[in-house]
Amino acid sequence: MKRLLLTAITYLVYSFTISIILLTIYITYSNPEVTLSNISWVRVMKNAILPTGIAVIIITIFIARSWLFEWKIAAIEAEKLKSENLASQYQSLKDQLNPHFLFNSLNVLSNLVYESADKSAEFIQQLSRIYRYVLDVQDEELISLEMEIDFALNYLSLQKIRFEQSLEFHIDVFESKNWSIPPLSLQLLLENAIKHNVTSETKPLKIWIGIEDQKLVVKNNIQPKLNKEANSGIGLNNITKRYNLLSETSPEITQTEKEFIVKLPLLKVSK
């Protein structure tokens, strides 16, 4: 706006000055009796108002057109930079998931090796199938709820190899209705539940997955470990940031005396 105002004032002064010069030249040449010493400058300035006004109107139209065109280009470039920045942020968040998942799985495997060779072999086979899914969805912003539920089932089955009867889970999702969620969101929630709670035959960890009010709900009973593991902060923080980049909704996190509950908004992919 400052630029537009300054340009308009500059052209106003310029037009008025040129109008006076041209009128002076015309008057002195058309009337030999009139000279610069006896010319009526007040009359010249009055006569200069009309051509100055016309010139200013024409110039203003061109200035406004040029300004609006440049503003449109600047707005498009700003939006493009914003989109690229959001895409970069989202990709950075997704890049956290792959090594995070692999690192935790290898930690579990290293413990199983000393417990049972058969369990280790079964774990590796199941892990290879799950990791294939991780690689397949790493470039996706959203994944179908059906695929994510299938992955969660495989992931929990993988953990069953490790914990056996110490882990109980129920998945009550019978109809996906074309819903989508950010990939590996369920895996992060399930991993957090297992990581931060006691899982034993006397105190089994119970996990429930279902749908309530167009939200995917993940619940687990709370039985915190005495020696808490270091929290990397990737899980819930990662999910929340990805939702903020993809939509105007955010996960709901609730903790009661007995349960830890996370509700993930189900998203529709526009066609």
Secondary structure as UniProt FT lines:
FT   HELIX           2..30
FT   TURN            32..33
FT   TURN            36..38
FT   HELIX           41..115
FT   HELIX           117..137
FT   TURN            138..139
FT   STRAND          143..144
FT   HELIX           145..163
FT   HELIX           164..166
FT   STRAND          167..172
FT   TURN            177..178
FT   STRAND          179..181
FT   TURN            183..184
FT   HELIX           185..196
FT   STRAND          205..212
FT   TURN            213..214
FT   STRAND          215..221
FT   HELIX           235..246
FT   STRAND          252..255
FT   STRAND          259..265
FT   STRAND          267..268
//
